[in-house]
Every structure is written in C-alpha cells, then in structure tokens.
C-alpha cells in the first residue's frame, strides 16, 4: 500500500470518527425531553400535637415538713399503708444520705468482685465482652437522659471491671478500698431519728407531683372542654396551683383521657383505634378516639382520645408533647403528570438509552401532585434511577392522562 493510499484511509477514518462523535454531541445538545429520575421517598404523615392528660385523681396531703425523697417511680401501684416518701430535715441531709448509700454500694461491689467463685466461672474474654456491652448501655442511657438506667449501668460496669482486675491478677484484695469506702459512708450517715416517713392511706397508682387541676379536671368532663380552655392549660395561662400540703396524687386504674386540638382529618373518626407516641420515644401507645368536635374556622377540632396504658412517661406530666402515628410508605416517587395508561395498565414512559419504554407502576400511596410506587425488581415495572419521561409520547397519551384525573 503506497503512502497516498494510507493517507487517504487515515483521512477517511478521521472523518468517520468526527461524524460519529459529532452526531452524539448533536443528539445530546438537541435532546429536549423533560425527565425526572426515579428516586426513593418516605411518606410519614403523622400528626404532632400537645395533649392534656386527664384522670379521676385525688390529692394526697401531708403536714410533714422537710425535703421529700420519694421511694417509688411515678405510676407505681401502692397498697394502703405503703411508705411513699422519707422526709429529711434539710437538703444537705438528703445529699449526705445518698452519698453514703453510694459508698456502701461500691464497697459491696468490691466485696462481690473479690469473691473466689468469679475466677472459676468467668473467663477474661467473656468478661471483656460484657464490659463493652455495659459501656455501650451507659453511653446510650446518658444520651437519652435516662438517669436510672445510667446509674444501673455505671454500677454494673464498676463491678465487672473490678472482677476483671481480680481474675487477671491485677488486684486480688480490695480490703483497703472497702475499708475506706465504709469509713466515708459512716461519716455521712444521717441520724435516723431525724428522718420521718409519709404513708399512703388508700390503694391506687401514685404520682409525686400536683399541678392544681386535680379537682377541676376529670374524665367525664374531658369532652366538654373548649379549644381555648385546652390551649390555656397547655400554655400555662391559668392561675392554678396545688395546695401547699399536696405531696402527690392517686388514681384508681390505668385509664386516662387526652384532650387536644387537632386538625380535621379524614383518617380520624370517633370509635377508631389509633396509636401515639410521647416526645421522641419509640414506644407506641394504643388508644381510641372518644369524640371529635365540630371544626372551627381554622379547621381545628377538640378531640378526646382514651388510653389504658400507664407508665412513668404518661403519668409524669399533665401536658405532653405527642404524635399520632399512621402508616409509613416507602417507595419510588412518581410525578402525577408523568402517569400514562397503556393496554389498561397504569405506568410511565422512561428513556433507556435512545429508546422510550413504557413501565408499569404499583401505587401504594397518593399525594396531591405525586404518587408512590412500590419499589420492585421486576423490569416490567418502574425501577430505581429510571429516567421518567414527563411529556406525552403521543396524543393518545395526553387524552388517556386527562381522562384519569
């Protein structure tokens, strides 16, 4: 092949390459199709609100003066004659007593740690895992503000770390440390004769705080509250305070009513069972809608729900930040304008390379201007990251879309 022929072939090949690249660039620059990428979305239409917790309550009063140390968690069931609180002459006495108890507990933990039985039945590797687990519990409780769980994890961590020291030979005798702790505890002991007690006269569930509404709010009148009355309680606008002798309150059972001002919502109907959570807790409470008032000019209704569950969370405060919990939907978001019909199937057109292909959708939720399609691995259905065509492919698509709206 001579030089001239070679040059001609090189020129021809270059032209072909330029034409190919140029056509691709032209196609890209002149592709005017409007598309939207199929992405995952989560729909959560829960209703946050503040509710007023109402029970049939009776105030517990006491003439004993001093600083109260309650012995039971709010919502605990007590029998007649139960000692609900120790009363100290002043705050420092209570602080000293708690410090003394902490020193005594640590001394006991060290006694347990040097028990010879631990070396026989506990392996270092196993104990290391338990220490790590307890440390994680400690961090979690601290982040949640759960002081009771935090203190419990701290005590368990202290015990396990000292057992580890014994079985690995780092320390075999804590006699000196135990003696020092017991000595500190003894110095802080409070004169028992100065500590008084308060007993509960009747049985029931006990809560350690009163707010002054115990005599004015009851379950029978919950549905009679107006929006302004509920909001005044929530915002603390009423001049209400408990008796100076009030040390807590009692109620007979788990049941309570929760009065709230909620938006008119088709998902809420009298007699329906619903679920709610308190604050940022993941725990769900089962409840029932007892009544829904007529909507006002703002579309808000006085709503009363009932609940038959009791714990320290729901027992501890009159006003609670809550959230009605409904079903959550997770799937592919599809613009409503992109929906088309083909052979009786609902779907969308997507662009695959240079081709336009119809793909079906499985609608699991409908919003105002979009729907959510089930996330499928079936190639006949819309897939994640498909390019959804937003414009009609033909006049038939336009008319089919119009008739579906």
C-alpha positions as CSV (number, residue, x, y, z in Angstrom):
1,X,0.0,0.0,0.0
2,X,1.5,3.3,-1.1
3,X,1.8,6.4,1.0
4,X,-1.1,8.2,-0.8
5,X,-3.5,5.4,-0.1
6,X,-2.5,5.3,3.5
7,X,-3.1,9.0,3.9
8,X,-6.5,8.7,2.2
9,X,-7.6,5.9,4.6
10,X,-6.4,7.9,7.6
11,X,-8.4,10.9,6.4
12,X,-11.5,8.8,5.8
13,X,-11.2,7.1,9.2
14,X,-10.8,10.5,10.9
15,X,-13.9,11.9,9.2
16,X,-15.9,8.9,10.3
17,X,-14.8,9.3,13.9
18,X,-15.6,13.0,13.7
19,X,-19.1,12.3,12.3
20,X,-19.8,9.7,15.0
21,X,-18.7,12.0,17.8
22,X,-20.4,14.9,16.3
23,X,-23.7,13.1,16.0
24,X,-23.5,12.1,19.6
25,X,-22.8,15.7,20.7
26,X,-25.7,16.9,18.4
27,X,-28.0,14.3,19.9
28,X,-27.1,15.3,23.4
29,X,-27.5,19.1,22.7
30,X,-30.8,18.7,21.0
31,X,-32.3,16.2,23.4
32,X,-35.2,18.3,24.7
33,X,-37.0,15.6,26.6
34,X,-38.1,16.6,30.1
35,X,-37.2,13.8,32.5
36,X,-37.1,13.2,36.2
37,X,-35.0,10.4,37.9
38,X,-36.9,7.8,39.8
39,X,-35.8,8.1,43.5
40,X,-36.9,6.6,46.8
41,X,-39.0,8.6,49.1
42,X,-40.6,8.0,52.6
43,X,-44.0,9.4,53.4
44,X,-44.8,9.9,57.0
45,X,-48.0,11.9,57.7
46,X,-48.0,11.7,61.5
47,X,-49.8,14.4,63.4
48,X,-47.8,16.1,66.2
49,X,-49.7,17.8,68.9
50,X,-49.8,18.7,72.6
51,X,-52.3,16.9,74.7
52,X,-53.8,17.4,78.2
53,X,-53.7,14.2,80.2
54,X,-56.9,13.8,82.4
55,X,-57.7,11.2,85.0
56,X,-60.0,11.0,88.0
57,X,-57.4,12.0,90.6
58,X,-57.4,12.7,94.3
59,X,-54.8,14.8,96.1
60,X,-52.6,13.3,98.8
61,X,-51.7,15.9,101.5
62,X,-49.2,15.8,104.4
63,X,-48.3,18.1,107.3
64,X,-44.7,16.7,107.5
65,X,-42.2,19.4,106.8
66,X,-38.8,18.9,105.1
67,X,-37.2,17.6,102.0
68,X,-39.0,14.7,100.4
69,X,-37.3,11.6,99.0
70,X,-39.9,9.6,97.0
71,X,-39.4,5.9,97.2
72,X,-41.5,4.9,94.1
73,X,-41.5,5.8,90.5
74,X,-44.5,7.7,89.2
75,X,-47.3,5.4,88.2
76,X,-46.4,2.7,90.8
77,X,-49.2,0.7,92.3
78,X,-49.3,1.1,96.1
79,X,-51.3,-0.6,98.8
80,X,-52.8,1.1,101.9
81,X,-50.1,1.9,104.5
82,X,-47.2,2.0,101.9
83,X,-44.4,4.4,102.9
84,X,-44.3,6.7,99.8
85,X,-41.5,9.0,101.0
86,X,-38.8,9.7,103.5
87,X,-38.6,13.2,104.7
88,X,-35.3,14.8,105.7
89,X,-34.8,17.9,107.9
90,X,-32.9,19.7,105.1
91,X,-31.4,19.2,101.6
92,X,-27.9,18.6,102.9
93,X,-29.1,15.6,105.0
94,X,-30.6,14.0,101.9
95,X,-27.4,14.7,99.9
96,X,-25.3,13.1,102.6
97,X,-27.6,10.1,102.8
98,X,-27.3,9.5,99.0
99,X,-23.6,9.8,99.1
100,X,-23.4,7.3,102.0
101,X,-25.6,4.9,100.1
102,X,-23.3,5.2,97.0
103,X,-20.1,4.5,99.1
104,X,-21.8,1.5,100.7
105,X,-22.9,0.1,97.3
106,X,-19.3,0.4,95.9
107,X,-17.9,-1.3,99.0
108,X,-20.4,-4.2,98.4
109,X,-19.5,-4.3,94.7
110,X,-15.8,-4.7,95.7
111,X,-16.7,-7.5,98.1
112,X,-18.5,-9.3,95.3
113,X,-15.7,-8.7,92.8
114,X,-13.1,-10.5,95.0
115,X,-15.4,-13.5,95.6
116,X,-13.2,-16.6,94.7
117,X,-16.1,-18.1,92.7
118,X,-15.7,-15.4,90.0
119,X,-12.2,-16.7,89.0
120,X,-13.6,-20.2,88.5
121,X,-16.6,-19.4,86.4
122,X,-15.8,-16.2,84.4
123,X,-13.3,-16.1,81.6
124,X,-11.4,-12.8,80.7
125,X,-12.6,-12.8,77.1
126,X,-16.2,-13.3,78.1
127,X,-16.0,-10.6,80.7
128,X,-14.4,-8.2,78.3
129,X,-17.4,-8.5,76.0
130,X,-19.8,-7.9,79.0
131,X,-17.8,-4.8,79.9
132,X,-18.0,-3.5,76.4
133,X,-21.8,-4.1,76.3
134,X,-22.3,-2.4,79.7
135,X,-20.2,0.6,78.5
136,X,-22.5,1.0,75.4
137,X,-25.6,0.8,77.6
138,X,-24.0,3.6,79.8
139,X,-23.5,5.8,76.8
140,X,-27.0,5.2,75.4
141,X,-28.6,5.9,78.7
142,X,-26.6,9.1,79.0
143,X,-27.7,10.3,75.6
144,X,-31.3,9.6,76.3
145,X,-31.2,11.3,79.7
146,X,-32.4,8.1,81.4
147,X,-30.7,8.6,84.8
148,X,-32.0,5.4,86.4
149,X,-30.6,3.2,83.6
150,X,-27.4,5.3,83.6
151,X,-26.8,4.7,87.3
152,X,-27.6,1.0,87.0
153,X,-25.1,0.6,84.1
154,X,-22.5,2.5,85.9
155,X,-22.8,0.2,88.9
156,X,-22.6,-2.9,86.7
157,X,-19.6,-1.5,84.8
158,X,-17.8,-0.8,88.1
159,X,-18.5,-4.4,89.3
160,X,-17.4,-6.1,86.1
161,X,-14.2,-4.1,85.7
162,X,-13.1,-5.0,89.2
163,X,-13.9,-8.7,88.7
164,X,-11.7,-8.5,85.6
165,X,-8.9,-7.0,87.7
166,X,-9.2,-9.9,90.1
167,X,-9.3,-12.8,87.6
168,X,-6.4,-11.3,85.5
169,X,-4.3,-10.9,88.7
170,X,-4.1,-7.1,88.6
171,X,-5.7,-6.9,92.1
172,X,-6.6,-9.8,94.4
173,X,-7.7,-8.0,97.5
174,X,-9.8,-4.8,97.9
175,X,-9.7,-4.8,101.7
176,X,-8.1,-1.3,101.9
177,X,-10.5,0.2,99.4
178,X,-13.5,-1.4,101.1
179,X,-12.4,0.0,104.5
180,X,-12.0,3.5,103.1
181,X,-15.5,3.4,101.5
182,X,-17.2,2.1,104.6
183,X,-15.5,4.8,106.7
184,X,-16.7,7.5,104.3
185,X,-20.2,6.1,104.4
186,X,-20.2,6.1,108.2
187,X,-19.2,9.7,108.4
188,X,-22.1,10.8,106.2
189,X,-24.8,8.7,107.9
190,X,-27.9,10.7,108.9
191,X,-29.4,10.4,112.3
192,X,-32.3,8.0,111.7
193,X,-34.4,9.7,114.4
194,X,-34.5,12.9,112.2
195,X,-35.9,11.1,109.2
196,X,-39.7,11.0,109.0
197,X,-41.9,9.0,106.7
198,X,-45.2,9.5,104.9
199,X,-47.7,6.7,104.4
200,X,-50.4,6.4,101.7
201,X,-53.9,5.9,103.3
202,X,-55.5,4.2,100.3
203,X,-54.5,1.9,97.5
204,X,-54.0,3.1,93.9
205,X,-51.4,4.5,91.5
206,X,-49.2,7.2,92.8
207,X,-47.8,10.3,91.1
208,X,-45.4,12.6,93.1
209,X,-46.5,15.9,91.6
210,X,-49.6,18.0,91.6
211,X,-50.5,21.0,89.4
212,X,-53.8,22.2,90.8
213,X,-56.0,20.7,88.1
214,X,-56.7,17.6,90.2
215,X,-60.1,18.9,91.5
216,X,-61.2,20.6,88.2
217,X,-60.4,18.1,85.5
218,X,-61.9,14.6,85.3
219,X,-62.6,12.1,82.6
220,X,-66.3,12.7,82.4
221,X,-65.9,16.4,81.6
222,X,-63.0,16.0,79.2
223,X,-65.2,16.2,76.1
224,X,-66.7,19.4,77.4
225,X,-63.5,21.4,77.3
226,X,-63.3,24.1,74.6
227,X,-60.3,24.8,72.4
228,X,-59.5,27.9,74.4
229,X,-59.6,26.0,77.7
230,X,-57.3,23.3,76.4
231,X,-54.9,25.8,74.9
232,X,-54.8,27.8,78.2
233,X,-53.8,24.7,80.1
234,X,-51.1,23.8,77.5
235,X,-49.7,27.3,77.6
236,X,-49.9,27.7,81.4
237,X,-52.2,30.7,81.2
238,X,-54.4,29.8,84.1
239,X,-53.6,30.9,87.6
240,X,-53.7,27.4,89.1
241,X,-51.5,26.0,91.8
242,X,-51.7,23.0,94.1
243,X,-52.3,23.1,97.8
244,X,-49.3,23.8,100.0
245,X,-49.8,20.5,101.7
246,X,-50.1,18.5,98.5
247,X,-47.3,15.9,98.1
248,X,-48.8,13.9,95.3
249,X,-51.9,12.3,93.9
250,X,-53.6,8.9,93.5
251,X,-55.9,7.4,90.8
252,X,-57.6,4.0,90.7
253,X,-56.6,2.5,87.3
254,X,-54.6,2.8,84.1
255,X,-57.3,4.7,82.1
256,X,-56.9,8.3,81.1
257,X,-58.4,10.8,78.6
258,X,-56.2,13.0,76.5
259,X,-57.8,16.3,75.3
260,X,-56.2,18.0,72.3
261,X,-56.9,20.5,69.5
262,X,-56.3,18.6,66.2
263,X,-56.8,19.5,62.5
264,X,-59.8,18.0,60.8
265,X,-58.5,14.8,59.2
266,X,-60.4,12.1,57.3
267,X,-58.2,9.5,58.9
268,X,-59.7,10.3,62.3
269,X,-63.2,9.1,63.2
270,X,-65.0,8.5,66.5
271,X,-64.5,5.0,67.7
272,X,-61.4,4.3,65.7
273,X,-58.3,2.7,67.3
274,X,-55.1,4.7,66.8
275,X,-51.6,4.8,68.1
276,X,-49.5,7.6,69.5
277,X,-46.0,8.2,70.9
278,X,-44.8,10.6,73.6
279,X,-42.0,13.0,72.7
280,X,-39.2,11.3,70.9
281,X,-39.8,7.9,72.4
282,X,-40.1,4.9,70.1
283,X,-42.8,3.3,72.3
284,X,-46.3,3.3,70.9
285,X,-49.4,3.6,73.0
286,X,-52.7,2.2,71.8
287,X,-55.7,4.5,72.1
288,X,-59.3,5.0,71.0
289,X,-60.9,8.2,69.6
290,X,-63.8,9.0,72.0
291,X,-65.1,12.2,70.5
292,X,-64.3,14.8,67.7
293,X,-65.9,18.2,68.0
294,X,-67.1,20.3,65.1
295,X,-64.2,22.1,63.2
296,X,-63.8,25.8,63.8
297,X,-62.9,28.5,61.2
298,X,-59.3,27.2,61.2
299,X,-60.4,23.6,60.6
300,X,-59.4,22.6,64.1
301,X,-61.4,20.2,66.3
302,X,-61.4,19.5,70.0
303,X,-60.6,15.8,70.1
304,X,-60.6,13.4,73.1
305,X,-58.8,10.1,73.0
306,X,-58.7,7.4,75.7
307,X,-55.7,5.2,76.7
308,X,-55.4,2.3,79.1
309,X,-51.7,2.1,79.5
310,X,-49.7,3.5,82.4
311,X,-46.0,4.2,82.8
312,X,-43.8,6.9,84.2
313,X,-43.8,8.7,80.9
314,X,-47.6,9.3,80.6
315,X,-48.1,9.6,84.3
316,X,-45.5,12.2,84.9
317,X,-46.9,15.4,83.4
318,X,-50.3,17.0,82.7
319,X,-49.2,18.4,79.3
320,X,-47.4,16.0,76.9
321,X,-45.9,16.5,73.5
322,X,-47.3,13.7,71.5
323,X,-47.7,12.4,67.9
324,X,-50.5,10.4,66.3
325,X,-48.7,7.6,64.3
326,X,-50.1,6.4,61.0
327,X,-48.7,4.0,58.4
328,X,-45.4,4.9,56.7
329,X,-44.9,4.4,53.0
330,X,-41.5,3.8,51.3
331,X,-41.2,3.5,47.5
332,X,-40.4,5.4,44.3
333,X,-41.8,8.9,43.9
334,X,-43.6,9.4,40.6
335,X,-44.9,12.8,39.4
336,X,-48.6,12.6,38.8
337,X,-48.2,14.5,35.4
338,X,-46.0,11.6,34.2
339,X,-48.6,8.9,34.7
340,X,-49.9,7.3,31.4
341,X,-52.1,4.3,30.5
342,X,-51.2,1.6,28.0
343,X,-53.3,-1.5,27.4
344,X,-55.3,-0.8,30.6
345,X,-52.1,-0.6,32.7
346,X,-51.1,2.5,34.7
347,X,-47.5,3.4,34.3
348,X,-44.9,5.9,33.0
349,X,-42.6,6.1,30.0
350,X,-38.9,6.0,30.7
351,X,-35.9,6.7,28.5
352,X,-33.5,3.9,28.2
353,X,-30.6,5.0,26.0
354,X,-32.2,6.2,22.8
355,X,-35.4,4.2,23.4
356,X,-38.7,5.2,25.1
357,X,-40.2,2.3,27.0
358,X,-43.5,2.0,29.0
359,X,-43.2,0.7,32.5
360,X,-46.0,-0.1,34.9
361,X,-46.3,1.3,38.4
362,X,-47.8,-0.2,41.6
363,X,-49.3,2.7,43.5
364,X,-49.1,2.3,47.3
365,X,-49.7,6.0,48.2
366,X,-51.3,9.0,46.5
367,X,-50.3,12.6,47.2
368,X,-51.6,15.8,45.6
369,X,-49.1,16.0,42.8
370,X,-47.3,12.7,43.0
371,X,-47.8,9.0,43.8
372,X,-45.5,6.5,45.4
373,X,-44.9,3.2,43.5
374,X,-43.8,0.0,45.2
375,X,-40.0,-0.4,44.8
376,X,-39.8,-3.5,42.6
377,X,-37.0,-5.5,41.0
378,X,-39.3,-6.5,38.1
379,X,-38.0,-5.0,34.9
380,X,-41.6,-4.5,33.6
381,X,-42.2,-2.0,36.5
382,X,-40.6,1.3,37.2
383,X,-37.1,0.8,38.7
384,X,-35.0,3.0,40.9
385,X,-33.0,5.6,38.9
386,X,-35.0,5.1,35.7
387,X,-35.4,8.4,33.8
388,X,-39.1,9.2,33.9
389,X,-40.4,11.0,30.8
390,X,-42.6,13.9,31.9
391,X,-44.1,14.7,28.4
392,X,-46.6,12.8,26.4
393,X,-45.3,10.4,23.8
394,X,-48.5,10.7,21.6
395,X,-51.8,12.5,21.6
396,X,-53.4,9.3,22.9
397,X,-51.2,9.5,26.0
398,X,-52.5,13.1,26.6
399,X,-56.1,12.1,26.3
400,X,-55.6,9.0,28.5
401,X,-53.9,11.0,31.1
402,X,-56.7,13.7,31.1
403,X,-59.4,11.1,31.5
404,X,-57.7,9.6,34.6
405,X,-57.6,12.9,36.5
